[in-house]
Amino acid sequence: MHAGWHASLLVLLTATAAVGLYEEQAGENDWHSEFVGQAINTQVSDKDRLIVSTSSNVLASLSLNTGKIAWRHIFHETDQLQSFTVLSKPAAVISLSSSGSVLRAWRADDGALLWEKYLEAASQRVRKAAVTALSSLAEVAFGSGEGIAIVTDGSIEVYSGLKGSLSWQAHSELTWLAASNPLVTGSIGANDHAVVFAGLTSSGAVEVLKLSLVTGEVVSQASYSAPRSVKLNSSVVLCDGLVAAISSDGQQLCSAKVEGSSNGALKCHAWTDISPATAGAEGGSLLPLRLSSSIVFRLSTGVLIAKIADGSIEHATFVRGATSVSNELSSAGGRSLAAAGTSASGSIQIHSISLDLAQINQQITVKATSLLTKDGSPVQISNIFLAAGSAGSPFGGTRSPSKHVVGLTAADGTMLLTRGEEVVWKREEALAGVSAALFVDLPADAQSGERVDAGHQKTGVMDHIQSQFLSLKGQLNVIKPEEKLQLARLKASLSDRLTPTRDTNGFRKLLVLLSKSGKLFGLHSGDGHVMWSLTYPQSQAPQHIFPWRSSHDIQRSPELIALHSSDSSSSYSVVDAHNGQELSSAALSFPVSQVLELPQLLHDDVAEQHVYLLIGSQGGSQQAKLLPDTAHSKRFLLSLSTDVFFWQEDKAAGALTGFRVDKRSLKITQLWSSMYSAPGVEVLEVAARSSAEHVYSQAKILGNKSLKIKYLNPSTVFIATGPPEGLLTEDLEPSSIALTVQIVDTVTGSPVHRQVHKGCRGPVHAQFVENWVAYHYFDVTNHRWEMSVLELYNKAQGNVTISDMVFGKTSNSMSSYEPVPVEVLRQSYFFDSGVKTMGVSATMHGISNKFLLVGTLSDQVYMLDKRMLDPRRPKGPPSAEDQLEQLIPYQQNLVMSPLLYASHSKQVAQLSGIATSPANLESTSLMLAYGLDLFFARIQPNKAFDSLQDDFPYAFLVLITLMLTGAVLVFKRLDDKSNTQRKWL
């Protein structure tokens, strides 16, 4: 047993040496980009910080100077962030989450948690699911600082911002609100040493409640009813003695002056009665802005800013074309705010508005960036914020409205900051939700003498010589500190990682990413900077991208296809992968549910064409369409040896169905259907082989020189079934807890292998590669995660030797209709981590060892050597044949080495997928992990056996060679002299 442990440790150390990095090497061939997601709410705080909450459940602080993330907090998926507010005393950010049950305070400078409050009453209502929780925050001013007023589930509570202690709580006064089901949104504010709340009751009336800020006692309570013909929207707003709500059809504004405890009636006015400039506008919604004496409404043609005075609308300003309004900013020239929209040309129109004068001061056009979709329609501005540059910031200390810093977020995920007509910084937050990735070759080099890399100055021969000289001094430990800095700058300028052209080794790639919002990006693999982007209208947003066409001329751009599919329609567009321009587009006659790529490429005289079969349903029957639908591709389809077979999964029913597509008529015929779910059992995971994988050898050489023929049926699929993931283990019968895994031939529906893991359940993550399947699950009996592997071999071949393979005495061809006996080798191991996603390394020819890329629950990527999962690992001391195969003695635990984390110390927040692609060198695989963040790295499963390191010390090698040559000459001279003297004696 001790010998086995030492052998296991030796192989593990050998594996880590293949991929381990020194600290100074981290970041040379990898990069990590952090994002926050699509902004929902923004608020400017002191010290040039922007606080933002996003659709990715993130609360973050961004630097207004650079746009970089100062700090961020990623809330768990069960702890949904609802709202936040910023306090000045203390300098803190207050967040409300978990349906109004968790209140937290974060230090504004560094995001440290100051205190956390668990709102028991709200959490109990959430657990009972009796009502939908209502939550809202407002700042209140105490004598010693600021606090927070919060309304949640029929109660108003006021907390100290400094320590989070409860000042007072009011329950009985809000019985009318708690009785409404579901609860609706309201408005809470603080003025005149009181907390004022307004909400809509189930009867359709607006209730206004005013409470003492000190004691929480009721100061006044009044009810305001709308005309019988008008039904109110749930949004209610309070402002400077006025309570207002919008009619449900969005055509009228109903308001009333709040006068103590006197009940009253709401008066309703059409938008044109408030401002004649709104003529032609349809609909209306309330923008949730906290302005001191104004209310903002969004209409179909612009925004309406109503100034309130003494409980009535004093005057209104309509900004045509605007879609969002900023916060209020006070300066020497008075109170102002900004409104913004996108013009038909894609430029941003920013309007500076004086609240005191109720007029538009000026209009600024920002043309430095284009916010247009591919069909020319403008992208809507969803959020805008206004800040004045502080004296210590790059924006200067001016308070002139034209010098105000204006930040915007667009519906396509773009976040940018402008100063005048200048764009200071820009963030592409749509990259926080990547759903698919493709690796594409960059353009060919333009054959120039000296090159200029992106972001670098021109370099020449002397720079290379100086770099080698300083590297030599570093090897000899005689380099000075200032020379170290100079060497670092030289290495950065001489590095070709950012060159916008392809390289011989295939390390530089163009990463084409599709976001969940339907926006396409082209990123350089050197550092992840955006080279191009393409925005689609929401109605045409693609869900899939595929390679389309690769020209034989390396100077021509490869093409890809973006596919949009909905329940009613489908369309596709062909995109130039190098510049993101749409080349063509077309609508499809039926909704596409599945895309099948034919197993071979179509070769014509100028390019290699990918051919697809689009599967969908129309009129209750399955339809198939060939893409591209040309005579050449139809002849190519007919040249295939068989018809096309495919399968579909019905997740709701828990069934798999197999189909055949007639290659002549494209008629689809159902071949079989199997139900894999049952009461208390559902399909947890389905995994199939990738059509793009490279299989180097069809056999495995054993230690006794015999061969095992791999079972490489491309029509097999892995299916795992077990207890539903939503059920708790304690709610299940112990006898019903079992995980069943099957490998099924999808042409006939017949099982190839079936196995049951008793006492185990999901979640299950699987990866099907060549002839083996690795899958991860939870062992309830041992309360540990497990990883199992199945290896499939063709048992019909018997004992096969290498000479039989060389001289063609055996064949690995097979048919699903004439199944062969399959030998299944299997083994299970304990694994120390849960899994979010899985991938596998990919090399040019598939010769290098496979690494299973495991996305852990800690949002890191771990590289698990396939040799550690080998089911033939001996359970005793390895024999001579085992040693020839380099089999590692079996250990029940898969030890996770710190050096085998591809992501190093980085975390890819909300990790959701891992994409890989081969480089031109067999030793290297390219990996992109994506989620909220992006992480790119080059991994080498078998070391760099076919290349030298990028920082290889050529000068040191030359020096050693010269020294050895000199030493040889000297000793040769001394030897000749010694021989001459000996002969004369």
Phi, psi and omega in degrees: 000322179294322178297319179296321180294319179294321178294320178297318179295322180297314180293323179296318178295323177297320179293320181293329178296337182287333187231352181295148182238149166283160184301319182287346180274340180297130181098350179286318182241018179214162176209159183224121179246129181257144179225171178241337179106177180295121184291137175253308178230145177227150177208131181275131177250182178290170176061038173055050178238144175244121178265132186222139169247144190231169178289348178272013179066043183238138169246123188219159175240125180248146174284128177290337182285320187239342185082000180283156181282120175280315172200160177208152176232125181259113181281148179293155183297337176272000182235072185289128178285130183254310183203167177209163174212159183247130177255149176266323178230100001283164178285094187212158174248125181256127180241147177236128185214182179054053178055039177080019184252349181232124179243127182229152174240129180243136177295132188293329184290308188236001177079011180292144180286122180271313177200162181221134183235130179259113183275099190297315183299317181293318183293325178295320179293324179295317181295323179286342179055033180281325180223166173273125188292138174255132179217139178205150181239150172208145177277143175231151183255122172260177177292327184261002181156203182250156177224189184231129171257130183228135174247128181207124175051053171081017176216150174247130181230143178240127182241151174285135179285340184283313184238352180079013180284147181282123179276310175199167185216138180236123182247303191296331182291345183248029179297328178295328180281317181294334182283339181287141185218110002276167177291152181242167183286151177224195181225133179234141179207175181223128175200156178053042178059035180216156173256125183243132179231139176230137180209162182261127181275171180293340179277354178095003178268158177259123178258136178239124183237129179242125183239150177293133180291333184275313187250340184085004180288153181287124175269316178202158177210130183217158180235139181232123184256148178268161175302150184299331182280354185245129173253130187272149170287160184288342182282129179231143181226144174245136179201116170049052177081008180239135172247135187218150176212158181255144177294155185297334177274358177073012186259348184224151173249124181250129185214164177204152176277131181276119182230087175059227183262012182279127175287156181206190181236145176278136175258132185252137181226144173288159183298325180292335176290330180278318179210117179300339181292347180276007181304131181092349180283143179238148178067170179188142178217155182270128175273128185282070179250145179255091179252151187292325184211032181215153175235141184242134179236142176258123176250176184292335184247003180167196178240146180245124181250113183256124178271129184255136176214125176055044174077015179215163179280114182283311174200167184224149178236127180253127180250102183289137178088346180281149179237350182210153181231143184274181171289169180273140181230127179262136178216184181298332181273005180111189181272136181216164173211177182231145174236146185218153175205175181250132180277175181294339179271358179092354177282162183260128178257115180249127181248125174269124189237132175271121179285328181289320182265352180054050179212160178275118182286312183200166178232132181242135178251121179259112184253004186286345179221150182250127178247072180233145172279176184295336179263010174092000179278142183288148175275132186287139172281121185260340183205147179214143177223155186233134178215147175264136179296133177278166184296331183266005183259164178296348183272352179084174184259014183292148177248014178293134181304327182289344180257005178296148177273122181244124178250146183222149169234137183251165183293340179271009178094357179287132174234127182216161179236132181239152170228106190068233179263006184262134173272117183281312176208163184215139177234137177258087186280354173294340178289352176283357180223061180284135179247340180205153182217142174230143175257124185233145176293140175286169177299156178289155181294144183272021172050059177251160182293286176262140184257158174237114180283156177299123179081008181235159176276166180296138181240154181222191185294321182297327177296320178295318180295317179296320179297316179294323180295315179292326176296321178296318177297325177293321178296328181269003178059038177239017182275142180274159180302318180292331177288330175297316178296320179296321178295320179298319178293321179295318179297322179293319182285331181273345181294140180258016184293335181258006178299130185279027178229162181289156178243165184297322183280350180074025179281324180273125181226163170259119180268113177264116186243139175250124179273162180294338177278357178090018179260135180262141179229148168243115183247143174279132183288350180293314180217001177086012179287149184281123178267328175199162176214154180221120182259132177257148170300152184301327181285348180239014184299124182284152175250347183219150171229143181220152172294146186240303187209135178234119184282150174289338177274114185292347177280347180265149186282141169289160182237151176228165182238133177249126186248127173253135178215133175229183181293338185246339185208166176213153177204165177218158176221144177261129188237138172289118186289340184273331181232356177077012179279139177282126182268323179198164177206158180201150175269151179254155187277351180211155177293132182268128179251343184205144179238124179249125175267130178295149190293347181232161177270146176272117181261121172245196186285341188236343187202170172253122187252129171279136182243134184233153168248121178267126183249135177199186180230144178211127181065028178084001180238151179287141180234151176226141179224135178274136180224118002285144183270074181238165179297324180295316180289330177293319176296324179295319178297318180293337181283348178294149185289333182224173170291174180263129179247143176208169181225158178226146179252129173259097186295324181294319181271345182071038184233155173240139182230136179256143183226163174230137176252118177292123186289347178268312184259351185061023177282137182259130180237131176282131182259321183199164176207132181229138178264122182252352178260161180205172176305121181082005181225135177220163178285123183262329183202140173229127182225139179228163179290148176279137179288347183263000184287151180255125177253112184283319184226141178271003182222157175246127181275126180269172181294334179270016178072005174273172184238148169245122183278127181288143174271101188247051178284114183290351184263012180270152180219147180260133181231131176239131179231152180180191179301144180303143183292334182286347182270139176286149181299322181291345177271358181259148172290131181306325182288341182269354182277106180201144178249122180251127178242141180221149169244122190239140172278116187280354175280318182251343183081004182277143180283138175267324180204147178217138182212145181240129174256101181286142180075018181234158180206178180280185006291149181244135173232131186226154176224122182255114184227127179050246182251017182226152179233128172248131181221148187241139184202182182246131178266107182291323183298315182263358180055046180216157173281148179229153174233127179238158180223142173237130175241130185250132180228150179282107185281343184289340183285337180069210179280116181240136178257171180296322180296327178298321179290319183295317184266013173068030179276358178222158181220143180254016177290146183210162178226138179294335180276349174232072187295147178256153176295139185244131173265126182245118174261137186217153178198153181231150182219152170281139179237141190275002185217151168285165187233138174261319182204166181220152174213184180215144179294150181227127177241169190303314183244358179076021181278318183297157177302148177276139171247126172278120182266111188255119173274109187277170178293341177274012178063040174237161180250119181252137181262110180257115180296131180302333178298333178288340180260003184302122181290351181264011176301124185292144180269002174230195176301135183293137177282177178297321179292322177297321180292325176296326178276355183058040177283137181268132177306142186291134170228139185288341179255132171271103184289129180264109181279137177299335182279353183258016175273113179297330180273004180056234180267002184279152173243129176266092188304139179053044182307128184231343182198157178227123178244141180229158178206145179282147167273179178286341175268136183297335184284343194242137173236140179261137185228136173233120174256133184225153179186236169290327178251175173235138175222126180241141179205157169259127179241147183228095183301328182241038183062179179271071184284348182239019179200162174263158178293153181298327181257033180301131185280080180298320181296320179295321178295317178297318180298315180297319179298316179295320179295318178294319178298316178298319179296320178298316180295319180296311181292330175295319178295316179295322180294318179296318179296320179294319179295322180295317180295324181293324180290330180280346180278000000 
